[in-house]
Amino acid sequence: ETGVTQTPRHLVMGMTNKKSLKCEQHLGHNAMYWYKQSAKKPLELMFVYNFKEQTENNSVPSRFSPECPNSSHLFLHLHTLQPEDSALYLCASSQVAGGLSYEQYFGPGTRLTVT
Amino acid sequence: ELKVEQNPLFLSMQEGKNYTIYCNYSTTSDRLYWYRQDPGKSLESLFVLLSNGAVKQEGRLMASLDTKARLSTLHITAAVHDLSATYFCAVDMRGSQGNLIFGKGTKLSVKP
């Protein structure tokens, strides 16, 4: 595998389900990100992890729970979602040094539908 | 709060024509990125602009950055159908350690 991979690519879940999205980067980067992209809003940054530590949480509801066990893997745990959470969830990674991030590389995304 | 504005948001062009997409941002930034997204696909990095006056070109696309005006442009020369996609600019707020703020995107449609 190369670049940034995400699984599953498509997910349909009920509002009472619990599911997890997985992201893996094979680029040796030290930062990983979750974004939400929906038709109604531009690309929204949800969470940022630098060196496995969460450095950003952009007022994301608690029904989204990120986990970063190491610098190569990132999870987004989902529970009791709402239909408006249906969107494309994109994972990205980058190298961060000296307070600056180099370009972010994006995974193919998970298309989530909440019924 | 850093804001990034792109215009136009929708652009329909004829093949062979030239056009420019604009990206304005509201506060000091260290770098600016342009990404391309095809329908149903992820974002592909096109350009990274690191300093005032930076200009980068790849094929029919050329990007430039004016940090004093807080403006970046993406110029399309002699458009072809394959360029149809949504183009995003994103700004890395100084000291944010990777917190990119994206514009809303410009959906480009190139018609024969």
Interface residues (C-beta under 8 A of the other chain):
Chain A: A31 Y33 P42 L43 L45 V48 N50 T55 E56 L90 A92 S94 V96 G99 L100 S101 Y102 E103 Q104 Y105 F106 G107 P108 G109
Chain B: D30 R31 Y33 Y35 K41 S42 L43 E44 S45 V48 F88 A90 D92 G95 S96 Q97 G98 N99 L100 I101 F102 G103 K104 G105
